[in-house]
């Protein structure tokens, strides 16, 4: 059975990253940002990706402008939270703390990143 998902693909995520960074954009602008060109093929690819993102409710189109402008509906932080929870559900019986313990225990954090993590935990404890 094919699993349908609302999570963006890598190509769709590239579109979202452009919208998060630059704000509302046209198909042509997105094509130029992603591919360095706006050939008919590039524009068609971006349009298809935007259509998929619209169907997933991750972007919306402003039809009051011409050319139409697209903007992200889902925030980067929201998508990160969704992806982390999906990973925790799939690998850690839905327990976010198990996922976090594994990430922190992987020892791939720099000392600066560990200091930032300690500060974040201290701030959460103070709340």
N, C-alpha and C positions, 0 to 999 in steps of 0.2 A: 504494500500500500504506500502511495506517495504521501509524504507528510507536507502539508501546506504550512507556511510560516509567515509571520508578520515581520520577522527579523530581516533587515536589509542584507542583500548580498554584498560582496566586496565592491562591485562596481556601483551599486546603489549607495553604499557608504561613502564612496568617493564624492558623489553628488552632494550628499548631506554635509560632508566636511566643507565643501565649497560654500554651501549656503550658510553654515554656522559661522564660517570665517568672514564671508563677504556680504552676508545678508541677501535680501531678495535679488534674484538674477533671472535673466532671460535664458532661453535655450542656447542662443548664440554665444552669450557671455560664458555660460557653463562649458560649452563645447571648446571655446578658446582656452579657458582655464585648464581644462582636463587634457586636451589633445594638442593644444598649441595651434589649432586651426579650426575652421568652421566649414568643412566640406559638407556636401549634402549627406554623405555617409555618417560623418561625425554628428551632425545635427540630428539625424534620424535615430542614432544610437542614444543620444542624450534624451531625446523626446520619449523613446521607449522606456528608458530607465525612470524618467519622471512620471510616466503613466503608471508604472508599477508602484512607485513610491506613493503616488496619489491613491491608488487602490488599497495600499497598506495603511493609509492615513498618516503618513510620515511627512508629506508635503501638501501644500495647497497652492492653487493657481489664482492669481489676481487677474480676473478677466476684464477689469475696468481699465487696464493699461494695455497699450500695444507697443511693442510686443508684450505678450503675457509675461508677468513676473511670477516666479515660484519662490516660496519661502518654506523653511522647515517648520513643521508643526511640533515634532518631537525634539526635545532638548537633548543635547549631548549627554548630560548627566542622567537623564531618564533612560536613554538607550543603554548607557553603561550599566545602570542598575538592573535593567531587564536582562542584559546578557550575562551579568554575573549571577543573577538568580537562576537563569536557565542552566548555566554551568554547574551551579550548586545542586540544582534539582537532578541533573543528569549524573553527576559524579560523586556527590556528597550527601545523598539522601535528603536534599533540600536544605541542608544546614549550611548557612553562610559562614558560621564560625569555623567549620571544618575547612572550607575553601580558603578563608583568610589565614588560618593556621598554616596551611600548606604553602600559600604564597609567601608569607613572612618567613617560614622555615626554609625556603628555597635558597636563602643566602645570596640572592642576586641583587640585593639592595645595597646601594652605596651608604657610607656612614651618614651622609647628608640626608638621604632618603629615610634612613632609620630614625634620625633625629626628628625629621618632619613627622613621621608616623608616631613617635613618642609624644610629640607636642599635640597632635590630633587626639590621641587617646587621653591625654591629660585634660584637654578642653572638653571632651565628651564626659569625663568623670566629673568635671566641675559643674556640669549642667544639671 
